[in-house]
Amino acid sequence: MTQELSEFKFLYLFGFSEITGNHLERLLPILKGQIKKGSQIGIVLIHDGVIGINKRGRITEAMEELLSLKVTLYAMIPDLKARGINLEQTHEKIKPIEYDDLIDLLDNKLKIVSWM
């Protein structure tokens, strides 16, 4: 993971389920603007933010759009397990991580944005 750490300009912590709200829809234009400016972005799905990333379940349009963007996506393993989401069934673009990995990411980012 150490090579990835230096490439991000922004690291987002996203904790809302798109099945019950439109928080991701509001974040997408911001992400697109930052990508357009050449910013490398990492997003960590935490809490209910991991809901809707199971390949066998319903993936919302907003999540599909996020998955299509040039961003690096992570999901917290404890949050996946707490919500009964099988790690092997998460979308292939999403990297499951543990708390130690999250600490490494947080420790090395220029800007951390909490979207919870």
NUDOVEX-426759 format. One line per 8 residues: number of its first residue (from 1); their letters; for each residue x, z, y of N, C-alpha, C. Coordinates in Angstrom, 1 decimal, padded with zeros to 4 digits. Layout:
N
NUM	a	X,Z,Y,X,Z,Y,X,Z,Y | ... $
***
This chain:
116
1	mtqelsef	000.8,000.0,-001.2,000.0,000.0,000.0,000.9,000.0,001.3 | 002.1,000.3,001.2,003.0,000.5,002.4,003.1,-000.8,003.2 | 003.1,-002.0,002.6,003.2,-003.2,003.3,001.9,-003.4,004.2 | 000.8,-003.0,003.7,-000.4,-003.2,004.4,-000.5,-002.3,005.6 | 000.1,-001.2,005.6,000.0,-000.2,006.6,000.4,-000.7,008.0 | 001.4,-001.5,008.1,001.9,-001.9,009.4,001.1,-003.0,010.0 | 000.3,-003.7,009.2,-000.3,-004.9,009.7,-001.6,-004.7,010.6 | -002.2,-003.5,010.5,-003.5,-003.3,011.2,-003.3,-002.9,012.6 $
9	kflylfgf	-004.1,-003.5,013.5,-004.2,-003.0,014.9,-005.3,-002.0,015.0 | -006.4,-002.2,014.2,-007.5,-001.3,014.2,-007.8,-000.9,012.8 | -008.2,000.4,012.7,-008.8,000.9,011.4,-010.1,001.5,011.7 | -011.1,001.0,011.1,-012.5,001.5,011.2,-012.9,002.3,010.1 | -013.5,003.4,010.3,-014.2,004.3,009.3,-015.6,004.0,009.4 | -016.3,003.5,008.4,-017.7,003.1,008.5,-018.5,003.9,007.5 | -019.5,004.6,007.9,-020.2,005.5,007.0,-021.7,005.4,007.0 | -022.2,004.2,007.3,-023.7,004.0,007.2,-024.1,003.0,006.1 $
17	seitgnhl	-025.2,003.3,005.5,-025.7,002.3,004.5,-026.5,001.2,005.3 | -026.2,000.0,004.9,-026.9,-001.1,005.6,-028.3,-001.3,005.0 | -028.5,-000.6,003.9,-029.9,-000.7,003.3,-030.9,000.0,004.1 | -030.5,001.1,004.8,-031.4,001.9,005.6,-031.2,001.7,007.1 | -030.3,000.9,007.6,-030.1,000.7,009.0,-029.5,-000.6,009.4 | -029.2,-000.7,010.7,-028.5,-002.0,011.1,-027.2,-001.7,011.8 | -026.5,-000.6,011.4,-025.3,-000.3,012.1,-024.2,-001.3,011.9 | -024.1,-001.9,010.8,-023.1,-003.0,010.5,-023.4,-004.2,011.4 $
25	erllpilk	-024.7,-004.5,011.5,-025.1,-005.7,012.4,-024.6,-005.5,013.8 | -024.6,-004.3,014.3,-024.1,-004.0,015.6,-022.5,-004.0,015.7 | -021.9,-003.7,014.6,-020.4,-003.7,014.6,-019.8,-005.1,014.4 | -020.5,-006.0,013.7,-020.0,-007.3,013.4,-019.5,-008.1,014.6 | -020.3,-008.1,015.7,-019.8,-008.9,016.9,-018.5,-008.3,017.5 | -018.3,-007.0,017.4,-017.1,-006.4,017.9,-015.9,-006.8,017.0 | -016.1,-006.8,015.7,-015.1,-007.2,014.7,-014.7,-008.6,014.9 | -015.7,-009.5,015.1,-015.5,-010.9,015.3,-014.7,-011.2,016.5 $
33	gqikkgsq	-015.0,-010.4,017.6,-014.2,-010.6,018.9,-012.8,-010.2,018.7 | -012.5,-009.1,018.0,-011.2,-008.6,017.7,-010.4,-009.6,016.8 | -011.1,-010.1,015.8,-010.4,-011.1,014.9,-010.1,-012.4,015.7 | -011.0,-012.8,016.6,-010.7,-014.0,017.4,-009.5,-013.8,018.3 | -009.2,-012.6,018.7,-008.0,-012.3,019.5,-006.8,-012.1,018.7 | -006.9,-012.2,017.3,-005.8,-012.1,016.4,-005.5,-010.8,015.9 | -006.4,-009.8,016.1,-006.2,-008.5,015.6,-006.4,-008.4,014.1 | -005.5,-007.7,013.5,-005.6,-007.4,012.0,-006.5,-006.1,011.9 $
41	igivlihd	-007.5,-006.1,011.1,-008.4,-005.0,011.0,-008.6,-004.5,009.6 | -008.6,-003.2,009.5,-008.9,-002.6,008.2,-010.2,-001.8,008.4 | -011.0,-001.7,007.3,-012.2,-001.0,007.4,-012.3,-000.2,006.1 | -012.6,001.1,006.3,-012.7,002.0,005.2,-014.2,002.4,005.1 | -014.8,002.1,004.0,-016.2,002.4,003.8,-016.2,003.8,003.2 | -016.9,004.7,003.9,-017.0,006.1,003.5,-018.5,006.6,003.5 | -018.7,007.7,002.9,-020.1,008.3,002.8,-021.0,007.2,002.3 | -022.2,007.0,003.0,-023.2,006.0,002.6,-022.7,004.6,002.9 $
49	gviginkr	-021.6,004.4,003.6,-021.1,003.1,003.8,-020.8,002.3,002.6 | -020.6,003.1,001.4,-020.2,002.4,000.2,-021.5,001.8,-000.5 | -022.7,002.2,-000.1,-023.9,001.7,-000.7,-024.1,000.2,-000.4 | -024.4,-000.5,-001.4,-024.6,-001.9,-001.2,-023.4,-002.8,-001.4 | -022.4,-002.3,-002.1,-021.2,-003.1,-002.3,-021.0,-003.4,-003.8 | -022.0,-003.0,-004.6,-022.0,-003.2,-006.0,-022.4,-004.7,-006.3 | -021.6,-005.4,-007.0,-021.9,-006.8,-007.3,-023.3,-007.0,-008.1 | -023.7,-006.0,-008.8,-024.9,-006.1,-009.6,-026.2,-005.7,-008.8 $
57	griteame	-025.9,-005.1,-007.6,-027.0,-004.7,-006.7,-027.3,-005.7,-005.6 | -028.1,-005.2,-004.7,-028.5,-006.0,-003.5,-027.4,-005.9,-002.5 | -026.8,-006.9,-002.0,-025.9,-006.9,-000.9,-026.6,-007.5,000.3 | -026.6,-006.8,001.4,-027.3,-007.2,002.5,-026.6,-008.4,003.2 | -027.3,-009.1,004.1,-026.7,-010.2,004.8,-025.6,-009.7,005.7 | -025.7,-008.6,006.3,-024.6,-008.1,007.1,-023.4,-007.8,006.3 | -023.6,-007.2,005.1,-022.4,-006.9,004.3,-021.8,-008.2,003.8 | -022.6,-009.2,003.4,-022.1,-010.5,003.0,-021.2,-011.1,004.1 $
65	ellslkvt	-021.7,-010.9,005.4,-021.0,-011.4,006.5,-019.7,-010.7,006.7 | -019.7,-009.3,006.5,-018.5,-008.6,006.6,-017.5,-009.0,005.5 | -018.0,-009.2,004.3,-017.1,-009.6,003.2,-016.5,-011.0,003.5 | -017.1,-011.8,004.3,-016.6,-013.1,004.6,-015.5,-013.1,005.7 | -015.4,-012.0,006.4,-014.5,-012.0,007.6,-013.1,-011.7,007.1 | -012.1,-012.0,007.9,-010.7,-011.8,007.6,-010.4,-010.4,008.0 | -010.8,-009.4,007.2,-010.5,-008.0,007.3,-010.1,-007.5,006.0 | -009.4,-006.3,006.0,-009.1,-005.7,004.7,-010.1,-004.5,004.5 $
73	lyamipdl	-010.8,-004.5,003.4,-011.8,-003.5,003.1,-011.4,-002.6,002.1 | -011.7,-001.3,002.3,-011.5,-000.2,001.4,-012.7,000.6,001.2 | -012.9,001.2,000.1,-014.0,002.1,-000.2,-013.4,003.4,-000.8 | -013.9,004.5,-000.4,-013.5,005.8,-000.9,-014.0,006.0,-002.3 | -013.1,006.2,-003.3,-013.5,006.4,-004.7,-014.4,007.6,-004.8 | -014.2,008.8,-004.2,-015.1,009.9,-004.3,-016.5,009.6,-003.9 | -016.6,008.8,-002.8,-017.9,008.4,-002.3,-018.6,007.5,-003.2 | -017.9,006.5,-003.8,-018.5,005.6,-004.8,-019.0,006.4,-006.0 $
81	karginle	-018.2,007.3,-006.5,-018.6,008.1,-007.7,-019.8,009.0,-007.4 | -019.8,009.6,-006.2,-020.9,010.5,-005.8,-022.2,009.7,-005.7 | -022.2,008.4,-005.5,-023.4,007.6,-005.4,-023.6,006.8,-006.6 | -022.9,007.1,-007.7,-023.1,006.4,-009.0,-022.7,005.0,-009.0 | -021.8,004.6,-008.2,-021.3,003.2,-008.1,-020.1,003.1,-009.0 | -020.2,002.2,-010.0,-019.1,001.9,-010.9,-018.0,001.2,-010.2 | -016.8,001.7,-010.3,-015.6,001.1,-009.6,-015.4,-000.4,-010.0 | -015.6,-000.6,-011.3,-015.4,-002.0,-011.8,-016.5,-003.0,-011.3 $
89	qthekikp	-017.6,-002.5,-010.8,-018.6,-003.4,-010.3,-018.6,-003.6,-008.8 | -017.6,-003.0,-008.1,-017.6,-003.2,-006.6,-017.1,-004.6,-006.3 | -017.4,-005.1,-005.2,-017.0,-006.4,-004.8,-015.5,-006.6,-004.9 | -015.0,-007.7,-005.3,-013.6,-007.9,-005.5,-012.8,-007.8,-004.3 | -013.4,-008.0,-003.1,-012.6,-008.0,-001.8,-012.4,-006.5,-001.4 | -013.1,-005.6,-002.0,-013.0,-004.2,-001.6,-012.0,-003.4,-002.5 | -011.1,-002.7,-001.9,-010.1,-002.0,-002.6,-010.5,-000.5,-002.7 | -010.8,000.0,-003.8,-011.1,001.5,-003.9,-009.9,002.3,-003.7 $
97	ieyddlid	-010.0,003.4,-002.9,-008.9,004.2,-002.6,-009.3,005.7,-002.7 | -008.3,006.5,-002.9,-008.4,008.0,-002.9,-008.1,008.6,-001.6 | -008.3,009.9,-001.5,-008.0,010.6,-000.2,-006.5,010.5,000.3 | -005.6,010.5,-000.7,-004.2,010.3,-000.3,-003.9,009.0,000.4 | -004.6,007.9,-000.1,-004.5,006.6,000.5,-005.1,006.6,001.9 | -006.2,007.3,002.0,-006.9,007.3,003.3,-005.9,008.0,004.3 | -005.3,009.1,003.9,-004.4,009.8,004.8,-003.2,008.9,005.2 | -002.7,008.1,004.3,-001.6,007.2,004.6,-002.1,006.2,005.7 $
105	lldnklki	-003.3,005.7,005.5,-003.9,004.7,006.4,-004.1,005.3,007.8 | -004.7,006.5,007.8,-004.9,007.1,009.1,-003.6,007.5,009.9 | -002.6,007.8,009.1,-001.4,008.3,009.7,-000.6,007.1,010.3 | -000.9,005.9,010.0,-000.1,004.7,010.4,-000.8,003.8,011.3 | -002.0,004.1,011.8,-002.8,003.1,012.6,-002.6,003.4,014.1 | -002.6,002.3,014.9,-002.6,002.4,016.3,-003.9,002.9,016.9 | -005.0,002.4,016.4,-006.3,002.7,016.9,-007.3,003.0,015.7 | -007.9,004.1,015.7,-008.8,004.5,014.6,-010.2,004.6,015.3 $
113	vswm	-011.2,003.9,014.7,-012.5,003.9,015.3,-013.4,004.4,014.2 | -014.1,005.5,014.6,-015.1,006.1,013.6,-016.5,005.6,014.0 | -017.1,004.9,013.0,-018.4,004.3,013.2,-019.3,005.0,012.2 | -019.7,006.3,012.5,-020.5,007.1,011.6,-021.6,007.7,012.4 $
***
